[in-house]
Amino acid sequence: MLTEDRIASVRAQQIIDCKCRPAVEVVIRTESGAIGRGAAPTGTSVGMYEAFVLRDGNPSSYEGLTVHKAVDKAVKLIGPELVGMNVFDQRAIDQRMIALDGSPDKRNLGGNTIYSTSIAAFRAAAAARGIPLYNYIADGDIKTVPVPCFNVVNGGRYEGFVQAFNEFLIVPYGTESVDYSVEMAVAIFHQLCKVLTEHLGHKPQVASSYGYAAPSDDPEVILELMSEAIDRCGFAGRVAFALDCASSEMYDKKDGTYLLKGTRVSGDELIAYAKSLTEKFDLVFIEDLLDENDWLGYSKAVEELKRTIVLGDDLTVTNLALLRRAHQTRAVDGFILKPNQVGTVTEAMDAYQFAKEHGMIAVPSGRSGGVVDDVVMDFSVGLHVPFQKNGAPRSGERIEKLNFLMRASALNDGCRLYDIKPLLRF
């Protein structure tokens, strides 16, 4: 097996993500001719502790979102440092970039610059061995693929009301086949359009994350409508729910309250409301229930919410130090694994390994500003995680993630959908 292959070149350019926002794409070529390409997606709900996204700030081009500075740094600063390094030594490559940047949040080179380069090296290493990246991560064949969770209704600010919860997800888990899991999700998504049309009196809008626009400021109403779509498809008992509240977006630091159904509520009231939802609906997990700095509140939520898994995202941002704190304070049951939050493959893998060793669930997730060929799918399959977050089954980069799961399953004999039933708390 090839154990050494030196990096020969590092190239970069600006591309656009699924929301037509500029992104950095890095291409690494090794001496053997292996090529790896990486691009960092970006999120709409972005935690304050995430790696810094370097943009140009020129309002005359892409409203200030261009990344030409990041491209230059990848080619002129990072490239010369990495040329000649062994592409299989991912940790050394990532540490070289972290040291070159020298800031706590990768502000100098840009978290997007470093992460795109880190992915490119990771992919080049797998290409040099002639195997899919997920097999490289797994160090062999895969036995399961994760249950995909679909963000079918999107919260946010709409004309006349605000739906405080960011994502309403379906989790089609009652099958051993990823193909049928995807089929169930697609059927429910299409049926949900009919249910929402009947409820609203017109077809639902497409929301910013490509799910349906929330029809109400009441999360319970939305979950009821989703339940109706599931029942009409005949999938009751085989499909559950999940929520991403993204509550930092709706938190008022001045009075310590959250927006919920048009009124301001305390953290305790929000926890109590979430508990009531778990008693009425089968929720696999609730993500980002509270503000990203409310550590005491999260510990209380873990104590109170016994019928669901409490996940951190903005609280933990795939950061090992924050995950250690979360474990010590019993603040969450698991975390959302978004490698671009921390900025390198190595740091993301370290966070995952800590979680695995301490009984915390890792849930890989794409970002709203997604790209085709997102490395998070290789993490999802290669790490053998139970479930992963996806968008609605609409738009190319989201559909590609589903095809990725189905291809991976088909290419690995005996591969099945992960059985998450032992993890469910309802």
N, C-alpha and C positions, 0 to 999 in steps of 0.2 A: 504494500500500500504506500502511495506517495506520501512522504512526511515533510517534504520541503519544496516550496515553489515560491520564488521571490516575486514581489510586486515590481512590475516593469514600468507601468504608467498609471497616472490618475488624471482623468478628464472630468469636466463638469459643465453643465449648462442649465439654463432656466427652462422649466416646463410649466404646465398648469395642472392643477388638481381638478377634481370633479365639479368644483364650484368656480372653476376658471380663475383661481387664485394662483399666482406664481409659486413655484416650489423648486428646490434644488434637486437636480439629478446628477449623481456621480457614477462614473464608470471606471472600474479598475481592471486592468489587464495584467496577467502574470507572465513570467518568462516562458511558461509552457503553452501560452496562448489562451488560457482560461479567462473568461470575462464574467464580471459580476456588476450588476447595476443596482443602484439604490436611490430611493426618493422618499423624503419624509412627508407623511400626511400631516394635516393640521386639524385641530378641533374647533368647534364653535364654543363649547363650554370648556374653558381652559383654566386649570388651577394656577394659583399664584406661585406655587413652588415648582412648576414645570421648567424644563430647560428653556432658555431664552431663544425665541425665534428671531433671527436676524433678517430684517428687511431694509430696503433702501430709504424709505420715507419720502420718495419723490412724488408729490401729489399729481404730477402731470402724466404719470404712467401707472396703470393698474391701481389708481387711487393710493399710491404709496406702498404697495405690497410687493414690488419687484424685489428680486433677490440677487442682483448682479454683484453686490459686495460679497455675498456668501459664495457665489460661484468663483470669484477671484481668489478668495481665501482658500477654497478647496484646491485650486490649481497651483497658486503661487506659494502658499504657506504650508498647507497640509501635504500636498503631493511630494515635494522634495524630502519631507521627513519620512514618508512611508516607502518611497522607492527603495528597493533592496531588502525590505523586511519580509520575513516568511509569512505568507498569507494564511498559513494554518495557525499562527500564534495570534489569535483574535485578542487576547488580553493585552499582549504587548502593543498591538496596533492601537487599541482603544486608549490604553494608558499614555501612549505617546501623544495622542491628540489632546487628552485631558491636560497633560502637563504643558503642552504648547499653548493651550487656551489660558490656563492659569486662574480662571475665575470660578466662583462657586456654582454658577448657573450656566456656564458655557457661553457667556455673553460676548466674549471677545471674538471668537470664531463663529459663533452661532450654533445653538443646539441642533438646528436643522442641517447645518453644514456638516457637523461632526457625525450626526446620526446617519445621514445619507451615505457618508463615506464608510461608516462602520458596517452598514448593510451591504454596501458594494463589496467590501472585503469578505464578508461572511458568505455572500453568494459566489464570489470567485473561488473561495476555498472548496465549496461543494462542487462547483463546476470542474475544478481541477481533478476531483476524484470521480467525476462523471456520474454523480447521483443527485437526486432532488435534495434541496436544502432540508426538507423535513426529515429525510432519512439521515442526513448528516447530523442534525440536532438529536435525533433519537438514537444515533449510533447503531442503526440496524433497521429492520422492518418495523412497520407500525401495525398494531393490533386493533386500535380503535380510532375513530374520528369523533370530535366533540359534537354534542347536540348544539345546533345553531339556534341562537335567540334572535328574534326579528323585531326591530323597532317599527311597529306598524302605525302608531299614532304619535304625533309629535306635539309636545306642549310649546309654550312660549306666549308671546304677546300677539294677540289678534284684535281685530276691530271689535270693540265692545267688551272684551274681557281678556283676562290673562289666565292661562292654565299653568299653574306654578310648577307642576311636575314635567320634566323634560321629555322623558321617553316612556311609552307604554309598550311592553314587549310580549310576544307570545313565544312559548317554549314547547315545541312539538317533540316530546320525549318518548311517547308510548309506542315505540317500534325499534327493531334492531337494524333497520336500514336507513342510512342517511338519505338515500334517494326518496324514500317514502316520507321521511321527516320534511324534506324540502317540498315535496308534493302537498303535504298537509298544509304547510305554511302558505304556499301559493293559493291553494283553494280558499283558505280562511281569509287571506288578504283580499281576494276578489269578492268573496261573500261579504266581507266587512264594508266594501264600497256600497253594496246594495243596502245593507243595514243602515249605514250612515245617511244614504240618500233618503231612505224612508223617514229617518229621524229628523233630518234637516229640511226636507222638502226640495232639496237640490243636491247635485253631486258634490262630494267633499273636495276641498282644495288640496292640491299637492303642497306639502309643507317644505320647509327649508332643508330638512334631512331626508326628503323624498317619501316619507310616510304620509298618512292623511293628517290634515290639519285638525287639531283638537276641536271637537264640536261643543265643548262645555268647559267651564272652569271647575267642574266637580269631577275629581278623579273617579269616584264611584260610578258616575253615569257612564264614563268612558269604558270602564271595566265591564259594566253590564252590557254595553253594546258589543264589546269584544266577545263576551260570553255568548251572546245571541248568535254571532257569526260562527263560533265554534260549534254550538249546538246544531245549527242548521246544516253544517257540514257532516254531522254525525261523529265528531271527534271528542265528545265530552269524556273526561277521564284520561285522555291521552295527550292533552295540551294544557299547559299551565301558563302562568303569567310571571312577569318581572317588571320592576320599575327602576328607572334612573331618575331620581328627583332633582339632581343638580341644584341642591338647595342654596349653595353659595350665591347663585345668580339671583335669588329672591330674598336674600338675607339683608336686614337693615342693621348695620353695626351700631348705630346710635342708640336704638332701643332694644336690640337683641331679639327682634321678632322676624318671623317668616310670613310670606304671603301664602294664603291658602283659601281658595274659594272666595276671593275678593276681600278678605279681611286679614288683619295681622294677628298671628298667634305666637305663643311662646314655643321654645324647643320642646318642653314637656307636653304641650298640647299637640304638637306635630307628631311626636312619638306615639302618643295615645291614639291619634287619628290613624297613623300607619298600622298600629296594632289592630284597630277595628277592621281595617281592610284585609289584614292577614286572616282574620277570623271569618271573613265572608268569602274571600277569594283564595285560590291556591296560588300563592306567590313563591316562586323558587328563590328569588332574592330581591332585596331592595338596596339600591346603590345610592350613595351620596345623599342620605336622608337629611343630614344636617350640614352646617357650615364647615368649611375646610379647616377651621381652627377650633371647633367645638369638641375637644377631646373628651371632656367629661360627659357631654351629651351622647357621644357615640358609645361610651361604656355603658351608659344607662340604656341606650337602645338595644344593645346586645343582651342585657339582662331582661328587658321587657318583651322583645320580639322573639318568641320561642318557636313560631310557626314559619319562619323564613330565615334566610341567610342574609346577614348584614354585611355589605361590601363597601369598601372605601375606594374612592377614585381621586378626587381632588384632595382628600385627606392624606393619601399615601403616595400618589404620583409615581408609582413604580420605583420608589426610593428606599434603599435598604435601611437607612437610618430611621426613616419614618415608619417603615414596617416593623422594625425592632420596637419602637415606641408603642405602636399599635398592639403588638403581641404582649408587651409588658403590662399595658393598661387594659387589655381585653376590650379594645375599642372596636374591633371588627372581627368577623369570621373569615374574611378573605379580602382580596383586592382585585381591581381591574388592572390587567397587565397591558400597558401601552408603552412599548419600548421607547417611543419618541419622547415621552414625558421626561425620561431621565437622560437620554441622549446617546447611549451606546448599547450595543448588543451585550457586552460583558456585564454592565451594571444591571441591565434588565434580567439577565440570566442569574446574577447573584441574588436579586430580589426574589425571583421565582424559587431558587433553591432554598433560601431561608424560609419562605412560606411553606414549601413542601415539607421541610424538616420540622416545622412547628405546627403542622396540622391546619394550615390556612389554605383556603381555596384560591387558586389563581384563575382569573377569567380574562383571556386575551380579547382585545377589542380593537376594531378599526376606529377611525376618526371620521367626523362628518365630512371633512375635506379630504376624501379618500383618493387613492391612486390605484390603478390596476396593478396586479402583481405585488400587493402589500405583503411585506415580510411577516406581518402578524399572523397570516394564515399558516405559514411554515411553523411558527411558534405553536399555534393552536393544535396542529397535527403532530409535530415532532415531540412535544412535551406530554402528549397523551392526557390533556386536560379534560375534565368532564363536559364542560360547555364553554361556548364562546359567543361574544356579542357580534351581531351583524346588523345591517340596516334592513329596511323594507325590501322585499323582492322586486325592486324597481331600480333602474339605472345601471349602466354597464359595469362599473367597478364593484357594485354590490352583487350583481348577478355572477360576476366572475369569481367572487369568493365562494359562492354556492357550488359552482362548477368545479372549483378547486377541491372542495371536500369530496364531491362525488368521484372525481378522477382519482384522488388519493386512495379512496376506499376500493375502487375497482382495480387499481394497480397493485394492491397488496392482498394476496389471497387470505381469506378468512377474516378480513377486517370487518368490523361491525360498528354500529353507533354505540357510543359510550352509554352504559346503563347508569343513569343518574338516580334511579329510584332509591338506592340506599342513602343518598345525600339529602333527599327531600324531607322537609320538616312538617309538612301538612298531612 
